[in-house]
Amino acid sequence: MVVFLWFWNIISPLILFLGLGYIATGEAEGWEFIAGGGAALLGFIIGFTGWAETVPPRWFWVKSSVNLFDNRFFTALSYALQFFLIPSAIMAIVELCG
């Protein structure tokens, strides 16, 4: 799980950029939103269970006002949003390459 979360944190900005860009162009179809909803459910579960892997040890805990919403629920919501954009990002890659 740790390796997946590490890899996901590397590719998630690309997924967000491509997915939101593809949806903003208006080319997204209904099936992409349905598949994105299923992926979002999976992302919520992964974010909820994997949150503990991303929390630093107690001696590194330094919170700022920016980290106010840094808890298990909001982390799961951010993973759900990222996973929701996976089908749109894949379609954007297909459109760019094909």
WOLIN-V688813 format. One record per run of one state. SS is the DSSP state (H for helix, E for strand, C for the rest). FROM is the first residue (numbers start at 1). TO is the last residue. If there is no record, write none. Layout:
# WOLIN-V688813
SS/FROM/TO
SS/FROM/TO
This chain:
# WOLIN-V688813
C/1/1
H/2/24
C/25/29
H/30/54
C/55/57
H/58/60
C/61/64
H/65/69
C/70/71
H/72/84
C/85/85
H/86/97
C/98/98
